[in-house]
């Protein structure tokens, strides 16, 4: 079935793309995404894939070309990071509103300025309202698996939304990890053929993409995007079940790690979940009732499921690797606290903003977060609701 | 294929009537002529601007060919993607039709905000024709100056004020910039010389690779002339040598029409309200500057075309 290999996150994403064999890839180089595109360009140059590789002159044009190609009926993939994603912002929204199933790897990197090439989630969080499904990855394996599932989720007739798969810059993208890859045929059979209903190349049935949409219709079209997001949740679960049959690996909306009987929990995204797991294991050995929820699907946001999973918790910390300047905590915190309000659950929720610009987070710091939670439970007092972890004050 | 009016009149207009362009709009004429000239099925794109706005108000569309509008600056990149998809799907045997691709953009979307995407698409060699309908300002947003607005013209962001008499800069020679990309075919045209323009469209579509045609599209609202005079304004731009008709085929420059007698620039600008302030005594020097620039550019073209 699978083959055990050692790959970096970028090679894992590149391998997934090569096995998916998209019709068109349009991309522009940006650190730390570059090696992903190198790997794919080599496959094109060697004839391993017969993809049209459009080496565009900017990320804005990368997404613009992806939109054109997808509207023409092609299966399209791309990849970017940080400033590249910010440059394509305008058309990121357009891809979603035209209901084009483009799949993109976002190698998470801090947005400028000051310029910084290392990991945080300011880029993906900035795109949270763009109408893209967001699948977050803890390791190279998940980057690979999420990309393969992403194609099938995006192209589902009930969904038809673009999918973003994240990969923490350098932490995953440049780190060699043991993982399992599927055989080419298995991936091909899993993603199947793309059968778009309406395409620009169907010249006998001309259609217009992207008309001017005024107050008499625009709102309804936005509402349809909302409904597609709602339907996506079921499709993500269904694709996850199918993927398990192929790979043996479980994928759900989030992963509950040691949540049974947990009184203190952390919610985290991406590679930091691995560090939290280590801490949880160590604390569990000491008999502490701690657990982790690793969110995989950030859009659509699994609100009901999270409420269910957090029953029995006495205090919660949300880790945010991005900031909302002048807002009430990081974006993940805001969303989770809002989800809990009125849910019948009442426990304190704290926010720890960490790791901006690639600042490492240590086991010790996470342990500190769990002990802060202990104090909150014991004293019923919250000293600081919004905390900054690992920063020099 | 030789273009005859009789034959053309029997072809189906691929941009339907009933769209919301202003009376006398030459932009829509440019699109109609371009689509009629194509002998094979065409997929079109258009940047944000007048033509996109007036032809596609949901749930209506005037386009009888497959059409995509994406954003302001990216029609060249968007059509790059469509063409790349076509090549991929054709190679896989999923499409067997011959299809051509045309990107339309106004001067704002082409000279200014879209020049990066345009330059990139041309450099990459996509088999596509880019047609700029150049009405010499951002007409859709209310007549603001662009890189294509002529020297001295009054626009809402280069108004004819007490101190500054209209646009101070000269226009960008985009057609030459595109010729410098060494693409197989580049041309300049006007809708009044329809046979010349449509022949150029056919040539452009017949080459394998990127091509670019810059078409002057007089705008009655923005230029301030009577809407019945659009074609006359295009003709006068050619007769004054403000807008020479030429083509650059594989690097060889050729005039496709040479006025018998070069008329003074005042014959053209004197008919347009946007230049009215130049007729005041204190602004006459602007006319001289404009004329000198036209003369210089015309000599340049003649040298390139006639050696």
Interface residues (C-beta under 8 A of the other chain):
Chain A: X23 X24 X26 X50 X51 X52 X54 X55 X56 X57 X58 X60 X61 X62 X64 X65 X66 X67 X68 X69 X70 X71 X72 X73 X74 X76 X90 X91 X94 X199 X200 X201 X202 X203 X206 X207 X208 X209 X210 X211 X212 X213 X214 X217
Chain B: X41 X42 X43 X45 X52 X53 X56 X57 X58 X59 X60 X61 X63 X64 X65 X66 X67 X68 X69 X70 X71 X73 X74 X76 X77 X78 X79 X80 X81 X82 X83 X84 X85 X86 X87 X88 X89 X91 X92 X95 X97 X99 X116 X117 X119 X120 X121 X123 X124
